[in-house]
């Protein structure tokens, strides 16, 4: 049984996904921190730095945003890698005072302004719409080849010229009518954005598109995961959930337990505390440690109390296998994104390394986020990447 819990405590809002009483995913947002990611602005170029091939753009917030050349060039040129030499000079593409339509791709930090791009994307239930691009792709998490073929045929039929799409995992098994309804909604949203952008009277900087709220984004992502119940402890969120479900035409049981500590009542609070710990013990007696830095996340695998009853290589393989299962689980639970380096216990058997990668890949299939395993480096460190779920699928 899958349940969603939405809890508000002071300024912190948390949304958690629980399956059979076990915490699967957890996300939180501080209402005092303004989130810009996903919003679309008509910005005004403030400064162009040719040496950095970048520019700073005013969107009306406290800090100017940052845009790189690759986020200004047409996406199709980047994909085909046929950018002409003269186009690589950013000053030929934008100048100070220009109005520019941009979307926030990464929120600001204490040290840096938000990162933005002219590559706009609008996320719906079944599609991510990319205007002015004709790239069409199917989610890699849809593995059935017949289903991929069916979706490709539908996409080729319903997606208009000058639009690209990413078909989301939730589109699997949906009818052409359901898919077209979602696509039409996104295209209408884009047309409204474009009207404001093309209006000569539109003044920059201004926010054109607010994007999805914290609650809406994750409900849209999760409603197709056979959710049995949603429990909320805040009336405002309860009303918002009802409104979103009505729009999605979904009938899911919702309970309001106003001002109650629902995470404690349903034995979730203790599980949340555990995922804050650096060290995680494995059933075999080994353990992993997780350390985050600004540049990457380092995960170290240790044999701990496990000594095994066979040869050393088998003992090492056992710990590394169990660690891989736990690592996949923790990446999802903690929503760890960016570069991830895993320091497994050294294996001399190349076949064991391949099997470890396979174990990790199999367990990462449960993760809704995009992951990529690069492989073992010359230093025997496994390199991989994962996209934050707040960035979408």
C-alpha positions in Angstrom: 0.0 0.0 0.0 1.4 3.4 -1.0 0.5 6.6 0.9 1.5 10.2 0.7 1.9 12.3 3.8 2.0 16.1 3.6 3.1 17.8 6.8 3.6 21.4 7.8 5.5 22.3 10.9 6.2 26.0 11.4 7.8 27.1 8.1 8.9 23.6 6.9 6.6 21.7 4.6 7.4 18.0 4.0 6.0 15.5 1.6 6.8 11.8 2.0 6.0 8.7 0.1 5.5 5.6 2.2 5.0 2.0 0.9 3.8 -0.6 3.4 4.9 1.6 6.3 8.4 2.1 4.9 9.7 5.5 3.9 10.5 5.6 0.2 10.9 9.2 -0.7 11.0 12.5 1.2 11.2 16.1 0.2 10.9 19.3 2.1 10.7 23.0 1.5 11.2 26.0 3.7 8.4 28.5 3.0 10.7 31.4 4.0 13.1 30.6 1.2 11.8 31.8 -2.1 12.1 29.0 -4.8 12.6 30.2 -8.4 13.4 26.9 -10.1 11.0 26.3 -13.0 9.7 29.9 -13.2 9.9 31.7 -16.5 10.9 35.4 -16.7 11.2 38.1 -19.3 14.6 39.2 -18.1 16.9 42.1 -19.0 20.6 41.6 -19.8 22.7 43.6 -17.4 26.3 42.5 -18.3 27.9 40.4 -21.0 31.3 38.7 -20.2 33.0 37.6 -23.4 35.8 35.9 -21.5 33.4 33.7 -19.6 31.0 33.3 -22.6 28.3 34.2 -20.2 25.9 37.0 -19.2 24.1 38.3 -16.1 20.4 38.8 -16.4 18.1 40.9 -14.2 14.8 39.0 -13.4 13.7 41.4 -10.7 15.1 39.4 -7.8 17.8 40.3 -5.2 20.6 38.8 -7.3 21.1 38.8 -11.1 20.9 35.4 -12.7 23.7 33.7 -14.7 23.4 32.4 -18.2 26.1 30.6 -20.2 26.5 30.6 -24.0 25.3 27.0 -24.3 22.1 28.0 -22.7 21.5 30.7 -25.3 22.4 28.8 -28.5 19.5 26.8 -30.1 19.3 23.4 -28.4 19.4 21.6 -31.8 22.8 23.2 -32.6 24.2 21.8 -29.4 22.8 18.4 -30.0 24.2 18.2 -33.5 27.4 20.0 -32.5 27.3 22.1 -35.6 27.6 25.5 -34.0 29.3 27.9 -36.4 32.5 29.6 -35.1 31.0 33.1 -35.3 28.0 32.0 -33.2 30.4 31.1 -30.3 30.9 34.8 -29.6 28.2 35.6 -26.9 28.3 39.3 -27.7 26.9 38.5 -31.2 23.9 36.8 -29.5 23.0 39.2 -26.6 23.8 42.7 -25.6 23.2 44.8 -22.5 19.6 46.0 -22.4 18.2 43.1 -24.4 14.9 41.5 -23.3 15.3 37.7 -23.1 12.9 34.9 -22.2 14.5 32.6 -19.7 13.7 29.8 -17.3 15.3 29.2 -13.9 17.1 25.9 -14.0 18.8 26.0 -10.7 18.0 28.2 -7.6 20.3 30.8 -6.2 22.7 29.9 -3.3 24.2 32.1 -0.7 27.2 32.8 -3.0 25.6 32.7 -6.5 22.6 33.9 -8.3 20.2 31.5 -10.0 21.3 29.7 -13.2 18.9 30.3 -16.2 18.5 29.1 -19.8 16.6 30.1 -22.9 15.7 26.4 -23.4 12.2 26.5 -22.0 10.5 23.3 -20.8 7.0 22.9 -19.4 6.3 19.8 -17.4 2.9 18.1 -17.5 1.6 14.8 -16.3 2.7 12.7 -19.3 5.0 15.1 -21.2 7.8 17.6 -20.8 7.2 20.1 -23.6 10.1 21.8 -25.3 9.0 24.7 -27.6 11.0 25.5 -30.7 12.8 22.2 -30.6 11.9 19.1 -32.6 13.6 16.5 -30.4 11.3 13.7 -29.3 12.4 11.1 -26.7 10.8 8.4 -24.6 11.7 7.9 -20.9 14.5 5.3 -20.6 12.5 3.9 -17.7 9.9 2.6 -20.1 11.6 -0.7 -21.1 8.9 -2.5 -23.1 9.8 -2.1 -26.7 6.2 -2.5 -27.9 5.1 0.2 -25.6 7.9 2.5 -26.8 6.9 1.9 -30.4 3.2 2.6 -29.6 4.1 5.9 -27.8 6.5 6.9 -30.6 3.7 6.5 -33.1 1.3 8.6 -31.0 3.9 11.3 -30.4 4.7 11.6 -34.1 0.9 12.0 -34.8 -0.1 14.5 -32.1 3.0 16.7 -31.5 2.9 19.8 -33.8 5.8 21.1 -35.8 8.3 23.3 -33.9 7.7 21.4 -30.6 9.8 18.7 -28.9 8.7 16.4 -26.1 10.1 14.0 -23.5 7.5 11.3 -22.9 7.5 10.7 -19.2 7.3 7.3 -17.5 3.7 8.0 -16.4 2.6 8.0 -20.0 3.1 4.2 -20.1 -0.2 2.5 -20.9 -2.2 5.8 -21.4 -4.5 6.3 -24.3 -3.9 8.7 -27.2 -6.8 10.8 -25.9 -5.3 11.1 -22.4 -1.9 12.0 -23.9 -3.3 14.6 -26.3 -5.2 16.3 -23.5 -2.0 16.8 -21.5 -0.1 17.9 -24.5 -2.7 20.5 -25.6 -2.7 21.9 -22.1 1.0 22.5 -22.2 0.9 24.0 -25.7 -1.8 26.4 -24.5 0.4 27.4 -21.6 3.3 28.1 -24.0 1.1 30.2 -26.3 0.1 32.4 -23.3 3.8 32.8 -22.4 4.7 33.6 -26.0 2.0 36.3 -26.3 3.5 38.2 -23.3 7.0 37.7 -24.6 6.1 39.1 -28.1 4.1 42.0 -26.7 6.1 45.2 -27.3 4.5 46.7 -24.2 5.8 43.9 -21.9 8.4 45.4 -19.6 11.4 43.5 -18.3 12.1 42.2 -15.8 8.8 40.4 -15.1 7.7 36.9 -14.1 5.6 35.3 -16.8 5.1 31.8 -15.5 5.0 30.7 -11.9 5.4 27.0 -12.6 4.1 24.3 -10.3 3.9 24.6 -6.5 5.9 22.3 -4.3 2.8 20.2 -3.6 1.5 20.2 -7.2 4.8 19.1 -8.7 5.1 16.0 -6.5 1.4 15.1 -6.7 1.5 15.1 -10.5 4.6 12.9 -10.3 3.1 10.5 -7.8 -0.6 10.1 -8.6 0.1 7.5 -11.2 2.0 5.3 -8.7 -1.1 3.5 -7.3 -1.5 5.8 -4.3 -4.1 4.5 -1.8 -4.3 7.5 0.5 -3.1 11.0 1.1 -2.9 12.4 4.7 -2.5 16.1 5.3 -2.1 18.1 8.6 -2.7 21.6 7.1 -6.1 23.0 5.8 -4.4 25.1 3.2 -2.6 22.1 1.8 -5.7 20.0 2.1 -7.6 22.4 -0.1 -4.7 22.6 -2.6 -4.5 18.8 -2.8 -8.3 18.6 -3.5 -8.0 21.2 -6.2 -5.0 19.4 -7.9 -6.7 16.0 -7.8 -9.9 17.4 -9.3 -7.9 19.0 -12.1 -6.1 15.6 -12.6 -9.5 13.8 -12.5 -8.1 11.5 -9.8 -10.2 10.0 -7.0 -7.9 9.3 -4.1 -8.9 9.2 -0.4 -7.7 12.3 1.4 -7.6 12.7 5.2 -7.2 16.0 7.1 -5.6 15.7 10.5 -5.3 19.4 11.2 -2.3 20.5 13.3 -1.4 16.9 14.2 2.1 15.5 14.0 1.1 12.9 11.3 4.7 11.9 10.7 5.0 10.8 14.4 1.5 9.2 14.5 2.3 7.0 11.5 5.8 6.1 12.7 7.5 8.0 9.9 9.4 10.6 12.0 11.9 8.0 13.3 12.6 6.8 9.8 13.3 10.4 8.7 15.8 10.9 11.5 17.7 7.8 10.4 18.3 9.2 6.9 20.1 12.1 8.4 22.8 9.8 9.8 26.2 9.6 8.1 26.7 5.9 8.7 24.2 3.2 7.6 24.6 -0.4 8.8 24.0 -3.3 6.4 22.3 -6.5 7.4 25.6 -8.5 6.8 27.4 -6.4 9.4 29.2 -4.0 6.9 28.3 -0.4 6.6 28.3 2.6 4.2 29.1 6.3 5.0 27.7 9.2 3.0 29.5 12.5 2.9 28.2 15.5 0.8 30.5 18.3 -0.4 29.7 21.2 -2.8 31.3 19.4 -5.7 30.1 15.8 -5.2 28.8 13.1 -2.8 31.3 10.5 -1.6 30.0 7.1 -0.5 32.4 4.7 1.2 31.7 1.0 1.7 33.3 -0.9 4.7 33.2 -4.5 5.7 32.7 -3.6 9.4 31.8 -6.6 11.5 31.4 -9.0 8.5 34.2 -11.5 8.1 32.4 -14.1 5.9 32.9 -17.8 5.9 34.5 -18.2 2.4 37.4 -16.6 0.7 38.2 -12.9 0.9 36.9 -12.1 -2.6 33.5 -13.7 -1.9 33.3 -11.8 1.4 34.1 -8.5 -0.4 31.5 -9.2 -3.1 28.8 -10.0 -0.5 29.4 -6.6 1.3 29.6 -4.7 -2.0 26.4 -6.3 -3.3 24.4 -5.5 -0.2 25.9 -2.0 -0.2 24.7 -1.4 -3.8 21.1 -2.2 -2.8 21.3 0.2 0.2 23.0 2.9 -1.9 20.3 2.9 -4.5 17.7 3.2 -1.6 19.6 6.1 0.1 20.1 8.1 -3.1 16.3 8.1 -3.6 15.5 8.7 0.1 17.9 11.6 0.5 17.3 12.9 -3.0 21.1 13.1 -3.6 21.9 14.8 -6.9 25.0 15.6 -9.0 28.2 13.6 -9.1 28.4 10.6 -6.9 31.6 8.7 -6.2 31.3 5.2 -4.6 34.4 3.7 -3.0 33.6 0.0 -2.9 35.9 -2.5 -1.1 38.5 -3.4 -3.7 37.6 -6.3 -6.0 40.2 -8.1 -8.1 37.7 -10.1 -10.1 36.5 -8.0 -13.1 33.4 -10.2 -13.4 32.4 -9.2 -9.8 32.7 -5.5 -10.8 30.3 -6.1 -13.7 27.9 -7.9 -11.4 28.1 -5.0 -8.8 27.2 -2.5 -11.6 24.3 -4.7 -12.6 23.0 -4.9 -9.0 23.2 -1.2 -8.7 21.4 -0.7 -12.1 18.6 -3.1 -11.1 17.9 -1.3 -7.8 18.1 2.2 -9.4 15.2 1.2 -11.6 12.9 2.0 -8.6 14.2 5.6 -8.6 11.9 8.1 -10.4 14.9 10.3 -11.1 17.4 10.1 -14.0 20.6 8.2 -13.1 23.6 7.4 -15.1 26.4 4.9 -14.1 29.7 5.9 -15.7 31.6 2.9 -14.4 34.8 2.2 -12.4 37.7 4.6 -12.8 41.4 3.7 -12.9 41.4 4.3 -9.1 38.6 1.6 -8.7 36.0 4.3 -7.8 32.6 3.9 -9.3 31.4 7.2 -10.9 27.7 8.0 -11.4 25.3 10.9 -11.6 21.7 11.5 -10.4 19.3 14.4 -11.1 17.6 16.0 -8.1 13.9 15.2 -8.2 13.2 18.9 -7.6 14.5 19.3 -11.1 11.9 17.0 -12.4 12.0 13.7 -14.3 
